[in-house]
Amino acid sequence: MTAFRGRIGRVMAVSALIAVLALTPGMTPATAAWQATAAAPSFALSTGALTPPAPVACQNQGTVLNYYVRLSWPRVAGATSYELVALNTSQGTKVLGLNVADSTAVNGTLSADVQAGLLNNVLSLLSGNPTVAVVAVNGAWRSAPSAGTTLVPTGIVSGLLGGLRCPTT
């Protein structure tokens, strides 16, 4: 008989607890039974693209035996570096291997000196009149090329030594 009373007492206690939980506003037996919180790793989701740099400005530099050009452009918001590319090559757009870090900007303007010569990886610029442009880069993001400027090789002798000039306007 004592075991029967013990069971009845437990059943009544459990029933009372369920009734209290059911009558408490906003509480359900499941939420009242336990609550747990855990920190989840967070990361920023972002979409977008880098805007192309403004058209490239060109300045003639050097002397008769070593003509070269200085290309300049304003920085692009969000870019960490810039690549110079040749637009009209037989392979299409070709990266020239000239990279400029955004941190080198002076008063918001970046620049790169471009030479064509035997010791320079821009030797391919000597064939025809290459159009050189800039691509803004941030990690895997790459902008479309800027409007380019066409460079003019200055002749065989000076071309081998680096002879490039800006187009005459």
Rosetta constraint file for C-alpha pairs under 8 A:
AtomPair CA 1 CA 5 HARMONIC 6.38 0.50
AtomPair CA 2 CA 6 HARMONIC 6.20 0.50
AtomPair CA 3 CA 7 HARMONIC 6.32 0.50
AtomPair CA 4 CA 8 HARMONIC 6.28 0.50
AtomPair CA 5 CA 9 HARMONIC 6.02 0.50
AtomPair CA 6 CA 10 HARMONIC 6.23 0.50
AtomPair CA 7 CA 11 HARMONIC 6.10 0.50
AtomPair CA 8 CA 12 HARMONIC 6.07 0.50
AtomPair CA 9 CA 13 HARMONIC 6.14 0.50
AtomPair CA 10 CA 14 HARMONIC 6.12 0.50
AtomPair CA 11 CA 15 HARMONIC 6.04 0.50
AtomPair CA 12 CA 16 HARMONIC 6.07 0.50
AtomPair CA 13 CA 17 HARMONIC 6.21 0.50
AtomPair CA 14 CA 18 HARMONIC 6.19 0.50
AtomPair CA 15 CA 19 HARMONIC 6.13 0.50
AtomPair CA 16 CA 20 HARMONIC 6.16 0.50
AtomPair CA 17 CA 21 HARMONIC 6.19 0.50
AtomPair CA 18 CA 22 HARMONIC 5.97 0.50
AtomPair CA 18 CA 29 HARMONIC 6.89 0.50
AtomPair CA 19 CA 23 HARMONIC 6.14 0.50
AtomPair CA 20 CA 24 HARMONIC 6.24 0.50
AtomPair CA 21 CA 27 HARMONIC 6.28 0.50
AtomPair CA 21 CA 28 HARMONIC 6.21 0.50
AtomPair CA 21 CA 29 HARMONIC 5.94 0.50
AtomPair CA 21 CA 32 HARMONIC 7.19 0.50
AtomPair CA 22 CA 27 HARMONIC 6.78 0.50
AtomPair CA 22 CA 28 HARMONIC 5.99 0.50
AtomPair CA 22 CA 29 HARMONIC 6.85 0.50
AtomPair CA 23 CA 27 HARMONIC 7.90 0.50
AtomPair CA 24 CA 28 HARMONIC 7.92 0.50
AtomPair CA 27 CA 31 HARMONIC 6.23 0.50
AtomPair CA 27 CA 32 HARMONIC 6.17 0.50
AtomPair CA 28 CA 32 HARMONIC 6.03 0.50
AtomPair CA 29 CA 33 HARMONIC 5.89 0.50
AtomPair CA 30 CA 34 HARMONIC 6.94 0.50
AtomPair CA 31 CA 35 HARMONIC 6.36 0.50
AtomPair CA 49 CA 141 HARMONIC 6.74 0.50
AtomPair CA 49 CA 142 HARMONIC 7.49 0.50
AtomPair CA 49 CA 143 HARMONIC 6.73 0.50
AtomPair CA 50 CA 76 HARMONIC 7.48 0.50
AtomPair CA 50 CA 77 HARMONIC 7.55 0.50
AtomPair CA 50 CA 78 HARMONIC 6.85 0.50
AtomPair CA 50 CA 79 HARMONIC 7.02 0.50
AtomPair CA 50 CA 136 HARMONIC 6.78 0.50
AtomPair CA 50 CA 137 HARMONIC 7.54 0.50
AtomPair CA 50 CA 138 HARMONIC 8.00 0.50
AtomPair CA 50 CA 141 HARMONIC 7.01 0.50
AtomPair CA 50 CA 142 HARMONIC 6.53 0.50
AtomPair CA 50 CA 143 HARMONIC 4.96 0.50
AtomPair CA 51 CA 76 HARMONIC 6.89 0.50
AtomPair CA 51 CA 77 HARMONIC 7.97 0.50
AtomPair CA 51 CA 136 HARMONIC 7.63 0.50
AtomPair CA 51 CA 143 HARMONIC 5.74 0.50
AtomPair CA 51 CA 144 HARMONIC 7.31 0.50
AtomPair CA 52 CA 76 HARMONIC 7.49 0.50
AtomPair CA 52 CA 134 HARMONIC 7.98 0.50
AtomPair CA 52 CA 135 HARMONIC 6.59 0.50
AtomPair CA 52 CA 136 HARMONIC 6.44 0.50
AtomPair CA 52 CA 143 HARMONIC 5.13 0.50
AtomPair CA 52 CA 144 HARMONIC 5.28 0.50
AtomPair CA 52 CA 145 HARMONIC 5.88 0.50
AtomPair CA 52 CA 146 HARMONIC 5.25 0.50
AtomPair CA 53 CA 73 HARMONIC 6.84 0.50
AtomPair CA 53 CA 74 HARMONIC 6.85 0.50
AtomPair CA 53 CA 75 HARMONIC 6.98 0.50
AtomPair CA 53 CA 76 HARMONIC 6.00 0.50
AtomPair CA 53 CA 134 HARMONIC 6.67 0.50
AtomPair CA 53 CA 135 HARMONIC 6.84 0.50
AtomPair CA 53 CA 136 HARMONIC 6.55 0.50
AtomPair CA 53 CA 143 HARMONIC 7.98 0.50
AtomPair CA 53 CA 145 HARMONIC 7.27 0.50
AtomPair CA 53 CA 146 HARMONIC 5.05 0.50
AtomPair CA 53 CA 147 HARMONIC 7.97 0.50
AtomPair CA 54 CA 73 HARMONIC 6.22 0.50
AtomPair CA 54 CA 74 HARMONIC 6.52 0.50
AtomPair CA 54 CA 146 HARMONIC 5.90 0.50
AtomPair CA 54 CA 147 HARMONIC 6.97 0.50
AtomPair CA 55 CA 73 HARMONIC 6.76 0.50
AtomPair CA 55 CA 133 HARMONIC 7.84 0.50
AtomPair CA 55 CA 146 HARMONIC 5.49 0.50
AtomPair CA 55 CA 147 HARMONIC 4.59 0.50
AtomPair CA 55 CA 148 HARMONIC 6.21 0.50
AtomPair CA 55 CA 149 HARMONIC 7.84 0.50
AtomPair CA 56 CA 71 HARMONIC 6.23 0.50
AtomPair CA 56 CA 72 HARMONIC 5.70 0.50
AtomPair CA 56 CA 73 HARMONIC 5.25 0.50
AtomPair CA 56 CA 133 HARMONIC 6.58 0.50
AtomPair CA 56 CA 134 HARMONIC 7.30 0.50
AtomPair CA 56 CA 146 HARMONIC 7.01 0.50
AtomPair CA 56 CA 147 HARMONIC 6.54 0.50
AtomPair CA 56 CA 148 HARMONIC 5.83 0.50
AtomPair CA 56 CA 149 HARMONIC 6.24 0.50
AtomPair CA 57 CA 71 HARMONIC 5.56 0.50
AtomPair CA 57 CA 72 HARMONIC 5.17 0.50
AtomPair CA 57 CA 73 HARMONIC 6.33 0.50
AtomPair CA 57 CA 149 HARMONIC 7.33 0.50
AtomPair CA 58 CA 69 HARMONIC 6.48 0.50
AtomPair CA 58 CA 70 HARMONIC 5.80 0.50
AtomPair CA 58 CA 71 HARMONIC 4.71 0.50
AtomPair CA 58 CA 72 HARMONIC 6.59 0.50
AtomPair CA 58 CA 149 HARMONIC 7.17 0.50
AtomPair CA 58 CA 166 HARMONIC 5.88 0.50
AtomPair CA 59 CA 69 HARMONIC 5.56 0.50
AtomPair CA 59 CA 70 HARMONIC 5.17 0.50
AtomPair CA 59 CA 71 HARMONIC 6.54 0.50
AtomPair CA 59 CA 166 HARMONIC 6.38 0.50
AtomPair CA 60 CA 67 HARMONIC 7.31 0.50
AtomPair CA 60 CA 68 HARMONIC 6.29 0.50
AtomPair CA 60 CA 69 HARMONIC 4.73 0.50
AtomPair CA 60 CA 70 HARMONIC 6.49 0.50
AtomPair CA 60 CA 165 HARMONIC 5.72 0.50
AtomPair CA 60 CA 166 HARMONIC 5.90 0.50
AtomPair CA 61 CA 67 HARMONIC 5.96 0.50
AtomPair CA 61 CA 68 HARMONIC 5.24 0.50
AtomPair CA 61 CA 69 HARMONIC 5.32 0.50
AtomPair CA 61 CA 70 HARMONIC 6.65 0.50
AtomPair CA 61 CA 165 HARMONIC 7.97 0.50
AtomPair CA 62 CA 66 HARMONIC 5.48 0.50
AtomPair CA 62 CA 67 HARMONIC 4.59 0.50
AtomPair CA 62 CA 68 HARMONIC 5.80 0.50
AtomPair CA 62 CA 69 HARMONIC 7.92 0.50
AtomPair CA 63 CA 67 HARMONIC 5.37 0.50
AtomPair CA 64 CA 158 HARMONIC 7.31 0.50
AtomPair CA 65 CA 158 HARMONIC 5.51 0.50
AtomPair CA 65 CA 161 HARMONIC 6.80 0.50
AtomPair CA 65 CA 163 HARMONIC 7.48 0.50
AtomPair CA 66 CA 158 HARMONIC 6.34 0.50
AtomPair CA 66 CA 161 HARMONIC 5.89 0.50
AtomPair CA 66 CA 162 HARMONIC 5.61 0.50
AtomPair CA 66 CA 163 HARMONIC 5.79 0.50
AtomPair CA 67 CA 115 HARMONIC 7.60 0.50
AtomPair CA 67 CA 154 HARMONIC 7.74 0.50
AtomPair CA 67 CA 158 HARMONIC 7.15 0.50
AtomPair CA 67 CA 162 HARMONIC 6.07 0.50
AtomPair CA 67 CA 163 HARMONIC 4.42 0.50
AtomPair CA 67 CA 164 HARMONIC 5.58 0.50
AtomPair CA 67 CA 165 HARMONIC 6.61 0.50
AtomPair CA 68 CA 113 HARMONIC 6.99 0.50
AtomPair CA 68 CA 114 HARMONIC 5.95 0.50
AtomPair CA 68 CA 115 HARMONIC 5.01 0.50
AtomPair CA 68 CA 116 HARMONIC 7.66 0.50
AtomPair CA 68 CA 162 HARMONIC 6.21 0.50
AtomPair CA 68 CA 163 HARMONIC 5.67 0.50
AtomPair CA 68 CA 164 HARMONIC 4.82 0.50
AtomPair CA 68 CA 165 HARMONIC 6.08 0.50
AtomPair CA 69 CA 113 HARMONIC 5.73 0.50
AtomPair CA 69 CA 114 HARMONIC 5.43 0.50
AtomPair CA 69 CA 115 HARMONIC 6.83 0.50
AtomPair CA 69 CA 164 HARMONIC 6.25 0.50
AtomPair CA 69 CA 165 HARMONIC 5.88 0.50
AtomPair CA 69 CA 166 HARMONIC 6.55 0.50
AtomPair CA 70 CA 111 HARMONIC 6.55 0.50
AtomPair CA 70 CA 112 HARMONIC 5.60 0.50
AtomPair CA 70 CA 113 HARMONIC 4.36 0.50
AtomPair CA 70 CA 114 HARMONIC 6.23 0.50
AtomPair CA 71 CA 111 HARMONIC 5.41 0.50
AtomPair CA 71 CA 112 HARMONIC 5.37 0.50
AtomPair CA 71 CA 113 HARMONIC 6.29 0.50
AtomPair CA 71 CA 114 HARMONIC 7.35 0.50
AtomPair CA 72 CA 109 HARMONIC 6.72 0.50
AtomPair CA 72 CA 110 HARMONIC 5.49 0.50
AtomPair CA 72 CA 111 HARMONIC 4.12 0.50
AtomPair CA 72 CA 112 HARMONIC 6.55 0.50
AtomPair CA 73 CA 109 HARMONIC 5.66 0.50
AtomPair CA 73 CA 110 HARMONIC 5.54 0.50
AtomPair CA 73 CA 111 HARMONIC 6.54 0.50
AtomPair CA 74 CA 108 HARMONIC 5.74 0.50
AtomPair CA 74 CA 109 HARMONIC 4.35 0.50
AtomPair CA 74 CA 110 HARMONIC 6.06 0.50
AtomPair CA 75 CA 79 HARMONIC 7.57 0.50
AtomPair CA 75 CA 102 HARMONIC 7.02 0.50
AtomPair CA 75 CA 105 HARMONIC 7.15 0.50
AtomPair CA 75 CA 108 HARMONIC 5.68 0.50
AtomPair CA 75 CA 109 HARMONIC 5.80 0.50
AtomPair CA 75 CA 110 HARMONIC 6.46 0.50
AtomPair CA 76 CA 136 HARMONIC 6.91 0.50
AtomPair CA 78 CA 138 HARMONIC 6.90 0.50
AtomPair CA 79 CA 102 HARMONIC 6.75 0.50
AtomPair CA 79 CA 136 HARMONIC 5.68 0.50
AtomPair CA 79 CA 137 HARMONIC 5.31 0.50
AtomPair CA 79 CA 138 HARMONIC 5.00 0.50
AtomPair CA 80 CA 101 HARMONIC 6.23 0.50
AtomPair CA 80 CA 102 HARMONIC 5.06 0.50
AtomPair CA 80 CA 103 HARMONIC 7.56 0.50
AtomPair CA 80 CA 136 HARMONIC 7.65 0.50
AtomPair CA 80 CA 137 HARMONIC 6.02 0.50
AtomPair CA 80 CA 138 HARMONIC 5.10 0.50
AtomPair CA 80 CA 139 HARMONIC 7.87 0.50
AtomPair CA 81 CA 99 HARMONIC 6.84 0.50
AtomPair CA 81 CA 100 HARMONIC 5.54 0.50
AtomPair CA 81 CA 101 HARMONIC 4.25 0.50
AtomPair CA 81 CA 102 HARMONIC 4.86 0.50
AtomPair CA 81 CA 136 HARMONIC 6.20 0.50
AtomPair CA 81 CA 137 HARMONIC 5.25 0.50
AtomPair CA 81 CA 138 HARMONIC 6.62 0.50
AtomPair CA 82 CA 99 HARMONIC 5.59 0.50
AtomPair CA 82 CA 100 HARMONIC 5.12 0.50
AtomPair CA 82 CA 101 HARMONIC 6.39 0.50
AtomPair CA 82 CA 102 HARMONIC 7.10 0.50
AtomPair CA 82 CA 134 HARMONIC 6.45 0.50
AtomPair CA 82 CA 135 HARMONIC 5.53 0.50
AtomPair CA 82 CA 136 HARMONIC 4.61 0.50
AtomPair CA 82 CA 137 HARMONIC 5.57 0.50
AtomPair CA 83 CA 95 HARMONIC 6.97 0.50
AtomPair CA 83 CA 96 HARMONIC 7.56 0.50
AtomPair CA 83 CA 97 HARMONIC 7.21 0.50
AtomPair CA 83 CA 98 HARMONIC 5.87 0.50
AtomPair CA 83 CA 99 HARMONIC 4.62 0.50
AtomPair CA 83 CA 100 HARMONIC 6.50 0.50
AtomPair CA 83 CA 134 HARMONIC 5.66 0.50
AtomPair CA 83 CA 135 HARMONIC 5.25 0.50
AtomPair CA 83 CA 136 HARMONIC 6.70 0.50
AtomPair CA 83 CA 137 HARMONIC 7.40 0.50
AtomPair CA 84 CA 95 HARMONIC 6.27 0.50
AtomPair CA 84 CA 96 HARMONIC 5.79 0.50
AtomPair CA 84 CA 97 HARMONIC 7.12 0.50
AtomPair CA 84 CA 98 HARMONIC 5.58 0.50
AtomPair CA 84 CA 99 HARMONIC 6.58 0.50
AtomPair CA 84 CA 132 HARMONIC 6.75 0.50
AtomPair CA 84 CA 133 HARMONIC 5.80 0.50
AtomPair CA 84 CA 134 HARMONIC 4.67 0.50
AtomPair CA 84 CA 135 HARMONIC 6.47 0.50
AtomPair CA 85 CA 93 HARMONIC 6.43 0.50
AtomPair CA 85 CA 94 HARMONIC 5.38 0.50
AtomPair CA 85 CA 95 HARMONIC 4.42 0.50
AtomPair CA 85 CA 96 HARMONIC 5.28 0.50
AtomPair CA 85 CA 132 HARMONIC 5.64 0.50
AtomPair CA 85 CA 133 HARMONIC 5.37 0.50
AtomPair CA 85 CA 134 HARMONIC 6.03 0.50
AtomPair CA 85 CA 135 HARMONIC 7.22 0.50
AtomPair CA 85 CA 145 HARMONIC 7.81 0.50
AtomPair CA 86 CA 93 HARMONIC 5.60 0.50
AtomPair CA 86 CA 94 HARMONIC 5.15 0.50
AtomPair CA 86 CA 95 HARMONIC 6.49 0.50
AtomPair CA 86 CA 96 HARMONIC 6.67 0.50
AtomPair CA 86 CA 125 HARMONIC 7.93 0.50
AtomPair CA 86 CA 130 HARMONIC 6.43 0.50
AtomPair CA 86 CA 131 HARMONIC 5.67 0.50
AtomPair CA 86 CA 132 HARMONIC 4.58 0.50
AtomPair CA 86 CA 133 HARMONIC 6.36 0.50
AtomPair CA 87 CA 92 HARMONIC 6.22 0.50
AtomPair CA 87 CA 93 HARMONIC 4.46 0.50
AtomPair CA 87 CA 94 HARMONIC 6.56 0.50
AtomPair CA 87 CA 130 HARMONIC 7.26 0.50
AtomPair CA 87 CA 131 HARMONIC 5.52 0.50
AtomPair CA 87 CA 132 HARMONIC 6.12 0.50
AtomPair CA 87 CA 133 HARMONIC 6.92 0.50
AtomPair CA 87 CA 148 HARMONIC 7.75 0.50
AtomPair CA 88 CA 92 HARMONIC 5.89 0.50
AtomPair CA 88 CA 93 HARMONIC 6.46 0.50
AtomPair CA 88 CA 130 HARMONIC 6.24 0.50
AtomPair CA 88 CA 131 HARMONIC 6.11 0.50
AtomPair CA 89 CA 93 HARMONIC 6.39 0.50
AtomPair CA 89 CA 94 HARMONIC 6.85 0.50
AtomPair CA 89 CA 130 HARMONIC 7.39 0.50
AtomPair CA 96 CA 121 HARMONIC 6.99 0.50
AtomPair CA 96 CA 122 HARMONIC 6.21 0.50
AtomPair CA 97 CA 121 HARMONIC 7.20 0.50
AtomPair CA 100 CA 104 HARMONIC 7.31 0.50
AtomPair CA 100 CA 110 HARMONIC 7.69 0.50
AtomPair CA 100 CA 111 HARMONIC 7.74 0.50
AtomPair CA 100 CA 112 HARMONIC 7.17 0.50
AtomPair CA 101 CA 105 HARMONIC 7.87 0.50
AtomPair CA 102 CA 110 HARMONIC 7.35 0.50
AtomPair CA 104 CA 110 HARMONIC 6.65 0.50
AtomPair CA 105 CA 109 HARMONIC 5.08 0.50
AtomPair CA 105 CA 110 HARMONIC 4.62 0.50
AtomPair CA 105 CA 111 HARMONIC 7.70 0.50
AtomPair CA 106 CA 110 HARMONIC 6.47 0.50
AtomPair CA 114 CA 122 HARMONIC 7.98 0.50
AtomPair CA 114 CA 164 HARMONIC 7.87 0.50
AtomPair CA 115 CA 120 HARMONIC 7.17 0.50
AtomPair CA 115 CA 122 HARMONIC 6.99 0.50
AtomPair CA 115 CA 162 HARMONIC 4.78 0.50
AtomPair CA 115 CA 163 HARMONIC 6.71 0.50
AtomPair CA 115 CA 164 HARMONIC 6.36 0.50
AtomPair CA 116 CA 120 HARMONIC 6.11 0.50
AtomPair CA 116 CA 121 HARMONIC 7.75 0.50
AtomPair CA 116 CA 122 HARMONIC 5.23 0.50
AtomPair CA 116 CA 123 HARMONIC 5.16 0.50
AtomPair CA 116 CA 124 HARMONIC 7.83 0.50
AtomPair CA 116 CA 125 HARMONIC 6.30 0.50
AtomPair CA 116 CA 126 HARMONIC 6.56 0.50
AtomPair CA 116 CA 159 HARMONIC 6.50 0.50
AtomPair CA 116 CA 160 HARMONIC 7.03 0.50
AtomPair CA 116 CA 161 HARMONIC 7.19 0.50
AtomPair CA 116 CA 162 HARMONIC 4.24 0.50
AtomPair CA 116 CA 163 HARMONIC 6.26 0.50
AtomPair CA 116 CA 164 HARMONIC 6.59 0.50
AtomPair CA 117 CA 121 HARMONIC 7.88 0.50
AtomPair CA 117 CA 122 HARMONIC 6.98 0.50
AtomPair CA 117 CA 123 HARMONIC 5.39 0.50
AtomPair CA 117 CA 159 HARMONIC 6.29 0.50
AtomPair CA 117 CA 160 HARMONIC 4.66 0.50
AtomPair CA 117 CA 161 HARMONIC 5.12 0.50
AtomPair CA 117 CA 162 HARMONIC 4.42 0.50
AtomPair CA 117 CA 163 HARMONIC 7.50 0.50
AtomPair CA 118 CA 123 HARMONIC 6.17 0.50
AtomPair CA 118 CA 160 HARMONIC 5.88 0.50
AtomPair CA 118 CA 161 HARMONIC 7.14 0.50
AtomPair CA 118 CA 162 HARMONIC 7.94 0.50
AtomPair CA 119 CA 123 HARMONIC 7.81 0.50
AtomPair CA 122 CA 126 HARMONIC 7.96 0.50
AtomPair CA 125 CA 129 HARMONIC 7.26 0.50
AtomPair CA 125 CA 130 HARMONIC 5.68 0.50
AtomPair CA 125 CA 153 HARMONIC 7.93 0.50
AtomPair CA 126 CA 130 HARMONIC 7.75 0.50
AtomPair CA 126 CA 153 HARMONIC 6.05 0.50
AtomPair CA 126 CA 159 HARMONIC 6.88 0.50
AtomPair CA 128 CA 153 HARMONIC 7.90 0.50
AtomPair CA 129 CA 150 HARMONIC 6.18 0.50
AtomPair CA 129 CA 151 HARMONIC 5.71 0.50
AtomPair CA 129 CA 152 HARMONIC 5.37 0.50
AtomPair CA 129 CA 153 HARMONIC 6.89 0.50
AtomPair CA 130 CA 150 HARMONIC 5.48 0.50
AtomPair CA 130 CA 151 HARMONIC 5.56 0.50
AtomPair CA 130 CA 152 HARMONIC 7.33 0.50
AtomPair CA 131 CA 148 HARMONIC 5.66 0.50
AtomPair CA 131 CA 149 HARMONIC 5.24 0.50
AtomPair CA 131 CA 150 HARMONIC 4.04 0.50
AtomPair CA 131 CA 151 HARMONIC 6.15 0.50
AtomPair CA 132 CA 148 HARMONIC 5.07 0.50
AtomPair CA 132 CA 149 HARMONIC 5.47 0.50
AtomPair CA 132 CA 150 HARMONIC 6.24 0.50
AtomPair CA 132 CA 151 HARMONIC 7.22 0.50
AtomPair CA 133 CA 145 HARMONIC 5.89 0.50
AtomPair CA 133 CA 146 HARMONIC 5.41 0.50
AtomPair CA 133 CA 147 HARMONIC 6.12 0.50
AtomPair CA 133 CA 148 HARMONIC 4.11 0.50
AtomPair CA 133 CA 149 HARMONIC 6.59 0.50
AtomPair CA 134 CA 145 HARMONIC 5.45 0.50
AtomPair CA 134 CA 146 HARMONIC 5.34 0.50
AtomPair CA 134 CA 147 HARMONIC 7.94 0.50
AtomPair CA 134 CA 148 HARMONIC 7.34 0.50
AtomPair CA 135 CA 142 HARMONIC 6.58 0.50
AtomPair CA 135 CA 143 HARMONIC 5.56 0.50
AtomPair CA 135 CA 144 HARMONIC 6.15 0.50
AtomPair CA 135 CA 145 HARMONIC 4.73 0.50
AtomPair CA 135 CA 146 HARMONIC 6.42 0.50
AtomPair CA 136 CA 142 HARMONIC 5.76 0.50
AtomPair CA 136 CA 143 HARMONIC 5.21 0.50
AtomPair CA 136 CA 144 HARMONIC 7.75 0.50
AtomPair CA 136 CA 145 HARMONIC 7.75 0.50
AtomPair CA 137 CA 141 HARMONIC 5.74 0.50
AtomPair CA 137 CA 142 HARMONIC 4.65 0.50
AtomPair CA 137 CA 143 HARMONIC 6.57 0.50
AtomPair CA 138 CA 142 HARMONIC 6.61 0.50
AtomPair CA 149 CA 166 HARMONIC 7.83 0.50
AtomPair CA 149 CA 167 HARMONIC 7.87 0.50
AtomPair CA 150 CA 166 HARMONIC 7.05 0.50
AtomPair CA 150 CA 167 HARMONIC 6.36 0.50
AtomPair CA 151 CA 164 HARMONIC 6.27 0.50
AtomPair CA 151 CA 165 HARMONIC 5.81 0.50
AtomPair CA 151 CA 166 HARMONIC 5.23 0.50
AtomPair CA 151 CA 167 HARMONIC 6.05 0.50
AtomPair CA 152 CA 164 HARMONIC 5.47 0.50
AtomPair CA 152 CA 165 HARMONIC 5.08 0.50
AtomPair CA 152 CA 166 HARMONIC 6.13 0.50
AtomPair CA 152 CA 167 HARMONIC 6.16 0.50
AtomPair CA 153 CA 159 HARMONIC 5.93 0.50
AtomPair CA 153 CA 163 HARMONIC 5.62 0.50
AtomPair CA 153 CA 164 HARMONIC 4.48 0.50
AtomPair CA 153 CA 165 HARMONIC 6.30 0.50
AtomPair CA 154 CA 158 HARMONIC 6.15 0.50
AtomPair CA 154 CA 159 HARMONIC 5.77 0.50
AtomPair CA 154 CA 163 HARMONIC 5.08 0.50
AtomPair CA 154 CA 164 HARMONIC 5.64 0.50
AtomPair CA 154 CA 165 HARMONIC 6.60 0.50
AtomPair CA 155 CA 159 HARMONIC 5.17 0.50
AtomPair CA 155 CA 163 HARMONIC 6.96 0.50
AtomPair CA 156 CA 160 HARMONIC 6.06 0.50
AtomPair CA 157 CA 161 HARMONIC 6.61 0.50
AtomPair CA 158 CA 162 HARMONIC 6.02 0.50
AtomPair CA 158 CA 163 HARMONIC 4.66 0.50
AtomPair CA 159 CA 163 HARMONIC 4.05 0.50
AtomPair CA 159 CA 164 HARMONIC 6.79 0.50
